[in-house]
Amino acid sequence: MSRIVQKFGGTSVATLERIKNVAEIIASYRQKKHDLIAVVSAMAGVTNKFISYMNSLGVHEGDSEYDSVVSSGELVTSGLLAVALKNIGLKAKSYASWQVPIFTNNAYGNAVIQNVDSTSLKMDIFAGIIPVISGFQGVSSENRITTLGRGGSDLTAVAVASAVEADLCEIYSDVDGVYTVDPNLYPEAKKIDHINYREMLEMAYQGAKILQAQSVDYAMNRNVVVRVASSFIDNGGTVISKDTSSKLVCGLAATHNLALLKVSYGHENDLSGIMRLLEENFIGAEIFQRHDSLKTSVIMDKKKIMTAMHVLKSCDLVSSFKQEMIRRHFSLLNVVGVLISEKKRDELSQLLRSKRIEIFGCYHTDHRIGFVISADQLLNAVAILHKYCGLDQ
């Protein structure tokens, strides 16, 4: 008998019929004598509706009232699922985050879990009760509801799994696993049966929206085995663990709607200060392809370009900057794997250029190679690299 935490995303609980289906999934595991805890998201579309309400009133992330409102959808879902479980003869109890409790810092809108008190959950499990926890939520030191960022129910599930020493954390949605690349970009994408934490973390950070990146990082640091699966079909899903795969490259991940800035600065040590300033202003940016010691390319979300240019204009460290080809859309295509060498980077760069794919920037770490390319060349580049890296097989 195993202890399993099962998280169900918004599409899995979008209607009462789907909530009943989730209850049947849980019941099938219960029949096999597993100890179970469920974590739920809000019903699909509900959180976005609440966000629009708050934005219309001029309230945004960072305000504690924002968290109180946008987290309320999960309370409804946890109550409905607990009732659905009781209706089919199972013992269940719904939990808000503060009732567990799940303690976080005070960063409203993007809080970090600090501790999960598992006492009540373990007592329920011992009594044969299935706890149904509202995901996405925590409670601050100010005794206020916090939220864990978009996709935060994944983090709730992993943190709870760690706290109760679960054998497995299952993440259910309408996606049946992790693929070598987004199937919408490349129909020949293959489902991955197993992926290493580090590989999954890179995929999540670089555009694969299967799991919240923070949840993967939490799982990696606490060795929580995770399985990504569909609540609609059962095909084994994808297991995420510390085990490494035999493949050098596990997949591709793409980020869209990016803008490219060419930045010049006065001294070599200024670059870290420039990047720190962008981060402090919540501008997610990355450095690509140093042209020389005092010039660099910076890639970022296109929606943040005006804010970034305003920040750079007021920065004494920057001598000049300009947006690269304002009318052109850029994409970032990442090749993800383990211990990717500079030789592999050069090899793939040469391949793309030989196929007339222009590279505007290139970034390399041990676990990924990032290519900044024109958005209208993304599909072609994906097809070329997917086949060349052996991911079609």
N, C-alpha and C positions, 0 to 999 in steps of 0.2 A: 504494500500500500504506500502510495506516494502523497506528498503534500504539494498541491499545485495552486498557483494563483492564475486566474484567467481574467484577462482584460478584454472588454468588448467596446469597440469604437462606435462612433456616431451612426454610421450606416448600418451597423449590426443591430442597433436598438432604435432605428428611425421610426418605427410604428409599433403598435401594440402586438401585431402579428409577429413582427421580428423579435420583440422582447420575449414572446412565448417560445419562439424558436431557440433563443438563447437559453431559456429555462430548460428546454429539452436537451440541449448540448450539455449543460451542467448536470442534469439528471443522469445522462448516459455515463458520465465520469463517476457520479456518485454510486451508480450500480456496480462499478468496479472497485468500490470501497476506498476511493481516494478522499483525502481531506482537502477541502476546497475553500478558496476565498475568491469572490468575484470583485472586479473593479470596473466601473462603467463611466463612459463619456456621456455628455448630453446627447439627446436625440439630434440627428443630422439637421443642421441649419439653425438650431436654437441659439447656440452661442453667438453666431454671427448676427442674429437678430438683436440680441441683448447688447452687443458691441455697438451696433448702429444706434440703438436708443441712447446709450451713454454718450456717444460722439455727437449726437444731435443736441444734447444738453451741454456740450462743451467739456465733457469729462473724458479723460484718456488714461492710458496705462500710467501707473505711478500714484494714482489716487485710490485710497483704500475702498471708497464706495464703488469704484469701478470693479474691483475684485468681488465685492459682495454681490453685485448684480450679475456679472458674466459667469460666475461659478454656480448660479442657482439652477441651471439646467441639469447638472449632474445630480442634484438632490432629488429632482423629480424622477429621473431614470432609476436611481438606486431604490427608491420606494416602490416604483412599478415592478422592477425585477424581483424584489423581495416578495411582493404579493403574488407574482406569477409563479414563483418557486413554491410558495405555501399552497397555491391552488392545485399543484400536482403532488402534494403530499410531502414536501421537503421542509425542514426547519430552516428559516432564514431570518436575518435581521439587517436592516439598512443602517449605514453609518455615514454621517457627515465627517469631514476631515477632523474637526475639533473633538469629535466623539471617540476617535481612535486612541489618542490624537496623533496627527502628523505635524511635527514642529518644523517651521521654516524660519528663514531670516525675514527682515521687514521690507524686502524689495518687491513691493506690490506690482503685480503684472508679470513679473518674471522671477518669482521667489525660488530659493534654493532649499531643498530639504536638508535639515540638520539631524533629525532623529525621528524614528517611528516607535512609539510605545506599543509593543505587541501584546501586552498583558491581556487586554479584553479579547483580542482576536484569538489568542491561544485558548482562553477559557471557553469561547464559543466553539472552537474546533473540538475541544475535549468533550463538549456537551452535544456534539452532533449538529451544531448550527452552522449554516453557511453565511458568513459575513458578506454583505454587499456594500462595497465602499464607493462613495462618490469620488471619482478621480478628479485630477486637475486642481485640487484644493489642498491648502495647508492652513496652519494657524500661526500667526506671528507672536513675538514676545509681547506685543501690545494687545494680545488676545483678539486680534482681528483676522478675518478670513483673508488668505492670500491665494493667488493663482500662480501656476507653474509654467506659464508660457504656452504657446500653441502646441498641441500634442502632449500636454502635460499629464494626461491620464496614463500614458506609457510610463512616465517617470514614477507616478504613484504606484503602479503595479510592480515595477522592478524594486522600488524601495520597500514595499510591503513584503515582497518575496524574500528579500534579504533579511528583513526583520524577523520573519517567522521561520527562517531557514528552510524555505521551500525547495523542493527538488527541481522544480521547473516553473517558469513564468511564461504563460502563453498569451500572445497578443493577437486578438481576432479582429478582422476588419473585412472589407469586401475584396481585399487583395490576398491571393493564395500563396504568397511567399515573396522572397527577394529575387529579383531578376538581374541578369547580367547588364541590362540597361532598360530604361523605361520602354515597355512594349509599344507605347504610343509613338515613340521616336523610331523604333526599329522592330517590326513585327516578328523577326527571327530571334528575338531575345529569348534566353533560356532561363528557366527557374533554377536557382542555386539551392541544392539540398543542405549544404552546410557552409557557413562563413565564419571567419575569425572575428573576434571583437574589434580589433584594430581596423580590419577591412570594412566592417559594417559601419564603424564610426566615421571613416573617411567618406563612405558612400552617403551616409546621412547628412554630414556637414556640407557635402558638395552637390546636393540636389535630389538625392533619392529620398522621397518623402514617405518611406515605409515606416520608419520609427523616428521618434524625437531623438536628436543627437545626444542630449543630456542623459536620456534614459540608457542609451548604449554605453556611455562613459561610466554611469553609475553601475551598470551590470558588469562591465569590465573590471572596475576597481574592487568589486565585491564578489566576483566570480559567480554571478547569477546566470544560469543557463536559460536562454530565451528561445521560444519557438514562435515564429510568425506564421499565421494560418488564416484561412478564410472561414467565416461562420456560415457560408453558403455551400461550399463544396469541401470535401476532405481529400486532399492529395499529398498529405505529409508535411506541407509547408517548408519552411527553412529554419534550421537550428543555428543559433548564434552562441558560440562558446569560445574557450581559449584555444581549442585545437586548431592547428593550421592546416591549410589545404595544400595540395601538391602543385597547384597552378601558380605561376608567377603573377598573372593578372587575373583578378576575380570579376571585374566588371568596369563599366563606364558610368559616369554620373555627369549630368549637364545642368548648368545654371543659366537662366535666360534673362533677357532684358537688362543687360549690363552696359555701363558706360566706362570709357577709358580716358584717364587723365595722364598727360605727360607733365611731370613735376621736376623742376630744377631747384637746387638748394645750395647753400653756401659752403657747408663743411660736411665731412663724412659722417660725423656723429649726429647731424641734424635729422637724419632719416627716422630714427627711432622716436624722436620727439614729435615729428609730423604724424607718424602713425598713431602715437599715443593720443594726440589731440583729436584725430578722427574718431578713435574709439570712445573717447570721453564724450563726444557729441553723438554717440550711437550711430556712427556711420561705419557699417561693416565694410572693410576694404582689405585688399591684398596687393602685395608688391609683386610685380612681374618684370622680368628681363631688364636688368641693369644695363643701361646704354653706356655709361661710364660711371666713375665714382660719385659724380654730383648730379646725375639725372636718373630718373626711374619712371616706370609706368605703374599706375595705380588703377585697379579695376574695382567697380562697386555697382550696387543696385542703381539703375537709371533714375529711380524715383528720388534718390538722395543726392543727385549730382549738384543741384543748385545749392543745397545746404553745404555740401563739401567745398564747393568753390568759394562760398562766403567765408567758411572757416579758414581755408587756405589763404584767402586774400588778407585776412587779419593776422596771419601767422608770420612773425618776424623771421622764421627759419626758412621760409619759401622765397626764393628770388623770382620765380616765374612759374606759371602753369598754363596749360591750355587743354581744352577738351578735344580728343582725337575724333575727327570726322563726325560732327554732331548729328548728321542725318543717318548715320549707319548704326545698326543695332549689333551688339556683340553678344556672344555666348562663351561660356567657359566650359570646356569639355575635359573632364578628368579621367585619367586611366588609373585605376585603383588596384593595389596588390600589396605584396609583402617584399621588402628589400629590393625596390626597383632602383636600378643603377643609373648613373649618368650615361653609360653606354646605351642603355635602353631608351633613355630620353632622346639622345642624338639619333638613334635608329628610327624612332617613331616620328621625330621632327622631319627627318629626311624623307620618310615615306609620305607624309602629308604634303610636303612641298613638291614632291615628284608627281603628286596627283592634283597639283594646282590649288591646294588649300593654303591660303595665306595665313601665316601665324603672326599675330600682333604682340604676343607675349607668351612666355613659357616659364612655368614654375615647377620646381622639382624637390621632393622630399623622399625619404626612404619608402613611403607608402603610396605616393601618387605623383603623377605628372599632369600638370594643368596647362591646357592650350587655350589661349584667347584667340577666337576666330570670329569671322563675320557670321551673324546668325543665319544668313541665307545659305551658308555652306555647312551648317551643323549636321543635317541629315546625311549628307554625303560623307562627312568625316566620321560619323558614328558607324556607318556601314563599312568603311575602309578599316577602321581600327578594330571593330568587333570581329571581323573575319581574320585579320592579320594576327590578332592576339589569341586566336584559337577559341574564341568564345562561342562561335557558331556550332561547335561540336558538342 
